[in-house]
Amino acid sequence: MVSKVIDLTDPYSAAAMYDCFLICEGCGDEPVVEQPAQYNLAYYQRVGQAAKAQGWFVAPIEGTDASFQVFCAKCANNRSLVPNPARRFVPSEALLTIADLASGPSSD
């Protein structure tokens, strides 16, 4: 069962988890977020939400299993890409499986 600390319907959090980081495809910048003591689902949720708050553009690429467009606010603006912080999507089976494995053993 996937941990409730991450919202995989939010492309910002899903992309951070899937790619392990968010790195701008235009300039290579990363969102400003405090480095964790441990890389886990809660950290990827924080990275995704920090990128959203900082005006990044993160969107799933249609027709692929798990792939995202990722641009910092400046590069998104230069490409006329408008962030949509309310966007949601149905996570792929690959994303759900990765999150389930990262959640650790079941408490059953």
MDTraj code that builds the backbone (N, CA, C; nanometers):
import mdtraj as md
import numpy as np

residues = "MET VAL SER LYS VAL ILE ASP LEU THR ASP PRO TYR SER ALA ALA ALA MET TYR ASP CYS PHE LEU ILE CYS GLU GLY CYS GLY ASP GLU PRO VAL VAL GLU GLN PRO ALA GLN TYR ASN LEU ALA TYR TYR GLN ARG VAL GLY GLN ALA ALA LYS ALA GLN GLY TRP PHE VAL ALA PRO ILE GLU GLY THR ASP ALA SER PHE GLN VAL PHE CYS ALA LYS CYS ALA ASN ASN ARG SER LEU VAL PRO ASN PRO ALA ARG ARG PHE VAL PRO SER GLU ALA LEU LEU THR ILE ALA ASP LEU ALA SER GLY PRO SER SER ASP".split()
xyz = np.array([
    [0.0844, -0.1186, 0.0000],
    [0.0000, 0.0000, 0.0000],
    [0.0886, 0.1246, 0.0000],
    [0.0571, 0.2178, -0.0880],
    [0.1363, 0.3395, -0.1014],
    [0.1154, 0.4296, 0.0200],
    [0.2247, 0.4812, 0.0702],
    [0.2209, 0.5726, 0.1833],
    [0.1336, 0.6937, 0.1535],
    [0.0704, 0.7449, 0.2551],
    [-0.0155, 0.8621, 0.2394],
    [0.0625, 0.9931, 0.2489],
    [0.1949, 0.9862, 0.2585],
    [0.2748, 1.1082, 0.2695],
    [0.3002, 1.1733, 0.1338],
    [0.2611, 1.1064, 0.0250],
    [0.2832, 1.1625, -0.1087],
    [0.1548, 1.1529, -0.1897],
    [0.1276, 1.2569, -0.2672],
    [0.0089, 1.2608, -0.3524],
    [0.0529, 1.2354, -0.4962],
    [0.0380, 1.1123, -0.5427],
    [0.0821, 1.0760, -0.6769],
    [-0.0101, 1.1275, -0.7862],
    [-0.1247, 1.1852, -0.7507],
    [-0.2093, 1.2476, -0.8529],
    [-0.1603, 1.3878, -0.8851],
    [-0.0676, 1.4392, -0.8058],
    [-0.0078, 1.5705, -0.8277],
    [0.1197, 1.5494, -0.9096],
    [0.1239, 1.5997, -1.0338],
    [0.2415, 1.5746, -1.1169],
    [0.3719, 1.6269, -1.0575],
    [0.3657, 1.7315, -0.9761],
    [0.4876, 1.7847, -0.9140],
    [0.5490, 1.6803, -0.8207],
    [0.4693, 1.6230, -0.7342],
    [0.5193, 1.5221, -0.6404],
    [0.5541, 1.3926, -0.7120],
    [0.4705, 1.3524, -0.8071],
    [0.4959, 1.2285, -0.8816],
    [0.6269, 1.2378, -0.9592],
    [0.6516, 1.3506, -1.0251],
    [0.7758, 1.3672, -1.1017],
    [0.8973, 1.3675, -1.0099],
    [0.8864, 1.4337, -0.8952],
    [0.9984, 1.4364, -0.8005],
    [1.0317, 1.2951, -0.7537],
    [0.9298, 1.2156, -0.7246],
    [0.9529, 1.0786, -0.6798],
    [1.0102, 0.9941, -0.7931],
    [0.9513, 1.0023, -0.9107],
    [0.9927, 0.9171, -1.0220],
    [1.1359, 0.9474, -1.0661],
    [1.1690, 1.0750, -1.0740],
    [1.3025, 1.1149, -1.1193],
    [1.4031, 1.1249, -1.0047],
    [1.3564, 1.1118, -0.8814],
    [1.4354, 1.1252, -0.7581],
    [1.4767, 1.2693, -0.7291],
    [1.4617, 1.3577, -0.8235],
    [1.4906, 1.4999, -0.8099],
    [1.4064, 1.5713, -0.9140],
    [1.3959, 1.7003, -0.9033],
    [1.3402, 1.7805, -1.0128],
    [1.4539, 1.8671, -1.0642],
    [1.4877, 1.8488, -1.1893],
    [1.5938, 1.9254, -1.2527],
    [1.5361, 1.9884, -1.3783],
    [1.5507, 2.1196, -1.3901],
    [1.4970, 2.1931, -1.5038],
    [1.5612, 2.1437, -1.6328],
    [1.4769, 2.1125, -1.7309],
    [1.5256, 2.0666, -1.8607],
    [1.5919, 2.1789, -1.9396],
    [1.5653, 2.3025, -1.9011],
    [1.6223, 2.4154, -1.9730],
    [1.7580, 2.4590, -1.9236],
    [1.7723, 2.4677, -1.7905],
    [1.8954, 2.5248, -1.7353],
    [1.9656, 2.4365, -1.6326],
    [1.9015, 2.3297, -1.5892],
    [1.9630, 2.2397, -1.4927],
    [1.9456, 2.2782, -1.3470],
    [1.8708, 2.3868, -1.3201],
    [1.8457, 2.4259, -1.1812],
    [1.7561, 2.3242, -1.1109],
    [1.7594, 2.3280, -0.9785],
    [1.6731, 2.2461, -0.8948],
    [1.5917, 2.3380, -0.8047],
    [1.4732, 2.2937, -0.7593],
    [1.3969, 2.3765, -0.6661],
    [1.4759, 2.3964, -0.5371],
    [1.4540, 2.5099, -0.4746],
    [1.5194, 2.5384, -0.3471],
    [1.4416, 2.4651, -0.2378],
    [1.5078, 2.3679, -0.1770],
    [1.4478, 2.2899, -0.0692],
    [1.5608, 2.2368, 0.0188],
    [1.5356, 2.2345, 0.1482],
    [1.6356, 2.1855, 0.2425],
    [1.6650, 2.0381, 0.2163],
    [1.7931, 2.0040, 0.2153],
    [1.8325, 1.8650, 0.1923],
    [1.7885, 1.7785, 0.3105],
    [1.7437, 1.6590, 0.2819],
    [1.6904, 1.5736, 0.3881],
    [1.7987, 1.4921, 0.4585],
    [1.7634, 1.4422, 0.5731],
    [1.8487, 1.3450, 0.6404],
    [1.8348, 1.2112, 0.5683],
    [1.7201, 1.1926, 0.5042],
    [1.6901, 1.0668, 0.4365],
    [1.6045, 1.0957, 0.3132],
    [1.6354, 1.0298, 0.2039],
    [1.5542, 1.0438, 0.0819],
    [1.4412, 0.9428, 0.0897],
    [1.3190, 0.9953, 0.1032],
    [1.2020, 0.9085, 0.1142],
    [1.0820, 0.9778, 0.0485],
    [0.9675, 0.9154, 0.0538],
    [0.8490, 0.9713, -0.0121],
    [0.8107, 1.1078, 0.0431],
    [0.8278, 1.1282, 0.1730],
    [0.7957, 1.2588, 0.2319],
    [0.8862, 1.3672, 0.1739],
    [1.0134, 1.3337, 0.1506],
    [1.1049, 1.4304, 0.0902],
    [1.0632, 1.4628, -0.0525],
    [1.0273, 1.3632, -0.1311],
    [0.9862, 1.3887, -0.2696],
    [0.8582, 1.4715, -0.2739],
    [0.7706, 1.4515, -0.1785],
    [0.6508, 1.5347, -0.1688],
    [0.6913, 1.6803, -0.1427],
    [0.7866, 1.7019, -0.0515],
    [0.8340, 1.8384, -0.0219],
    [0.8985, 1.9028, -0.1450],
    [0.9778, 1.8268, -0.2189],
    [1.0427, 1.8800, -0.3394],
    [0.9374, 1.9228, -0.4407],
    [0.8397, 1.8360, -0.4653],
    [0.7340, 1.8687, -0.5609],
    [0.6560, 1.9924, -0.5200],
    [0.6232, 2.0028, -0.3936],
    [0.5450, 2.1171, -0.3464],
    [0.6286, 2.2451, -0.3442],
    [0.7587, 2.2326, -0.3197],
    [0.8471, 2.3502, -0.3256],
    [0.8543, 2.4017, -0.4692],
    [0.8684, 2.3112, -0.5654],
    [0.8722, 2.3518, -0.7062],
    [0.7426, 2.4212, -0.7451],
    [0.6318, 2.3674, -0.7005],
    [0.5016, 2.4279, -0.7301],
    [0.4954, 2.5692, -0.6732],
    [0.5371, 2.5865, -0.5479],
    [0.5340, 2.7173, -0.4824],
    [0.6293, 2.8167, -0.5488],
    [0.7363, 2.7656, -0.6098],
    [0.8353, 2.8505, -0.6749],
    [0.8014, 2.8785, -0.8216],
    [0.6831, 2.8348, -0.8662],
    [0.6367, 2.8669, -1.0010],
    [0.6893, 2.7784, -1.1120],
    [0.7361, 2.6613, -1.0773],
    [0.7854, 2.5689, -1.1790],
    [0.6703, 2.5160, -1.2640],
    [0.7031, 2.4700, -1.3835],
    [0.6082, 2.4024, -1.4726],
    [0.6448, 2.2549, -1.4724],
    [0.5537, 2.1725, -1.4237],
    [0.5720, 2.0272, -1.4247],
    [0.4428, 1.9668, -1.4770],
    [0.4551, 1.8882, -1.5838],
    [0.3360, 1.8276, -1.6442],
    [0.3714, 1.6899, -1.6990],
    [0.2781, 1.5959, -1.6832],
    [0.3012, 1.4638, -1.7423],
    [0.3009, 1.4748, -1.8944],
    [0.3829, 1.3942, -1.9586],
    [0.3849, 1.3897, -2.1046],
    [0.2829, 1.2852, -2.1480],
    [0.1888, 1.3269, -2.2283],
    [0.0827, 1.2374, -2.2745],
    [0.1406, 1.1224, -2.3563],
    [0.0813, 1.0056, -2.3370],
    [0.1163, 0.8915, -2.4194],
    [0.2374, 0.8126, -2.3735],
    [0.2974, 0.8518, -2.2632],
    [0.4107, 0.7758, -2.2121],
    [0.3734, 0.7164, -2.0767],
    [0.4472, 0.6152, -2.0376],
    [0.4156, 0.5469, -1.9132],
    [0.4417, 0.6338, -1.7913],
    [0.5567, 0.6961, -1.7839],
    [0.5904, 0.7837, -1.6714],
    [0.6999, 0.8793, -1.7163],
    [0.6579, 0.9937, -1.7648],
    [0.7527, 1.0929, -1.8121],
    [0.6916, 1.2307, -1.7919],
    [0.7763, 1.3276, -1.7616],
    [0.7274, 1.4603, -1.7270],
    [0.8105, 1.5683, -1.7952],
    [0.7457, 1.6795, -1.8267],
    [0.8160, 1.8010, -1.8653],
    [0.8440, 1.8750, -1.7355],
    [0.9663, 1.9224, -1.7179],
    [1.0048, 1.9910, -1.5949],
    [1.0868, 2.1148, -1.6312],
    [1.0321, 2.2323, -1.5970],
    [1.1013, 2.3584, -1.6230],
    [1.0872, 2.4508, -1.5024],
    [1.1978, 2.5159, -1.4657],
    [1.1912, 2.6164, -1.3594],
    [1.1047, 2.7320, -1.4076],
    [1.0713, 2.8231, -1.3195],
    [0.9816, 2.9341, -1.3536],
    [1.0375, 3.0174, -1.4687],
    [1.1658, 3.0464, -1.4659],
    [1.2266, 3.1298, -1.5712],
    [1.2222, 3.0597, -1.7067],
    [1.2616, 2.9338, -1.7112],
    [1.2628, 2.8604, -1.8381],
    [1.1205, 2.8348, -1.8890],
    [1.0274, 2.8108, -1.7972],
    [0.8879, 2.7936, -1.8380],
    [0.8360, 2.9223, -1.9013],
    [0.8661, 3.0346, -1.8395],
    [0.8240, 3.1640, -1.8925],
    [0.8851, 3.1886, -2.0309],
    [1.0127, 3.1555, -2.0474],
    [1.0793, 3.1725, -2.1763],
    [1.0170, 3.0863, -2.2861],
    [0.9508, 2.9769, -2.2466],
    [0.8868, 2.8857, -2.3421],
    [0.7351, 2.9060, -2.3486],
    [0.6869, 3.0096, -2.2803],
    [0.5430, 3.0403, -2.2735],
    [0.4619, 2.9245, -2.2153],
    [0.5223, 2.8516, -2.1221],
    [0.4532, 2.7439, -2.0519],
    [0.3957, 2.8009, -1.9225],
    [0.2684, 2.7784, -1.9002],
    [0.2001, 2.8334, -1.7829],
    [0.1803, 2.7219, -1.6804],
    [0.2400, 2.7359, -1.5614],
    [0.2199, 2.6342, -1.4580],
    [0.0721, 2.6214, -1.4203],
    [0.0317, 2.5002, -1.3918],
    [-0.1051, 2.4741, -1.3473],
    [-0.0966, 2.3973, -1.2158],
    [-0.0875, 2.4689, -1.1022],
    [-0.0714, 2.4024, -0.9727],
    [-0.1883, 2.3125, -0.9338],
    [-0.3036, 2.3321, -0.9956],
    [-0.4207, 2.2505, -0.9631],
    [-0.4291, 2.1239, -1.0483],
    [-0.3397, 2.1070, -1.1445],
    [-0.3456, 1.9911, -1.2348],
    [-0.3336, 1.8619, -1.1559],
    [-0.4136, 1.7649, -1.1936],
    [-0.4071, 1.6302, -1.1380],
    [-0.4074, 1.5321, -1.2546],
    [-0.3589, 1.4129, -1.2310],
    [-0.3607, 1.3097, -1.3340],
    [-0.3679, 1.1735, -1.2672],
    [-0.3959, 1.0715, -1.3465],
    [-0.4029, 0.9350, -1.2951],
    [-0.2618, 0.8770, -1.3047],
    [-0.2025, 0.8434, -1.1910],
    [-0.0659, 0.7908, -1.1943],
    [-0.0601, 0.6551, -1.2644],
    [0.0470, 0.6339, -1.3379],
    [0.0656, 0.5076, -1.4092],
    [0.0948, 0.3942, -1.3110],
    [0.0849, 0.2735, -1.3615],
    [0.1164, 0.1556, -1.2808],
    [0.2622, 0.1599, -1.2345],
    [0.3503, 0.2107, -1.3198],
    [0.4924, 0.2210, -1.2829],
    [0.5106, 0.3126, -1.1618],
    [0.4432, 0.4283, -1.1621],
    [0.4537, 0.5206, -1.0482],
    [0.3994, 0.4571, -0.9207],
    [0.2868, 0.3903, -0.9322],
    [0.2265, 0.3266, -0.8143],
    [0.3167, 0.2167, -0.7586],
    [0.3778, 0.1405, -0.8467],
    [0.4671, 0.0317, -0.8034],
    [0.5906, 0.0876, -0.7327],
    [0.6518, 0.1908, -0.7913],
    [0.7697, 0.2521, -0.7299],
    [0.7356, 0.3078, -0.5916],
    [0.6240, 0.3781, -0.5817],
    [0.5837, 0.4347, -0.4536],
    [0.5537, 0.3257, -0.3519],
    [0.4915, 0.2178, -0.3974],
    [0.4613, 0.1073, -0.3075],
    [0.5902, 0.0450, -0.2540],
    [0.6869, 0.0244, -0.3413],
    [0.8148, -0.0316, -0.2978],
    [0.8874, 0.0636, -0.2027],
    [0.8796, 0.1925, -0.2299],
    [0.9459, 0.2928, -0.1463],
    [0.8765, 0.3115, -0.0117],
    [0.7518, 0.2681, -0.0015],
    [0.6759, 0.2815, 0.1231],
    [0.7253, 0.1876, 0.2308],
    [0.7987, 0.0853, 0.1912],
    [0.8495, -0.0104, 0.2894],
    [0.7534, -0.1250, 0.3095],
    [0.7881, -0.2115, 0.4014],
    [0.7066, -0.3301, 0.4256],
    [0.5699, -0.2953, 0.4834],
    [0.4743, -0.3776, 0.4524],
    [0.3379, -0.3607, 0.5045],
    [0.3383, -0.3841, 0.6539],
    [0.2472, -0.3171, 0.7232],
    [0.2375, -0.3329, 0.8685],
    [0.1478, -0.4506, 0.9074],
    [0.1080, -0.5302, 0.8091],
    [0.0208, -0.6468, 0.8370],
    [0.0908, -0.7520, 0.9150],
])
top = md.Topology()
chain = top.add_chain()
for i, resn in enumerate(residues, 1):
    res = top.add_residue(resn, chain, resSeq=i)
    for name in ("N", "CA", "C"):
        top.add_atom(name, md.element.get_by_symbol(name[0]), res)
traj = md.Trajectory(xyz[None], top)
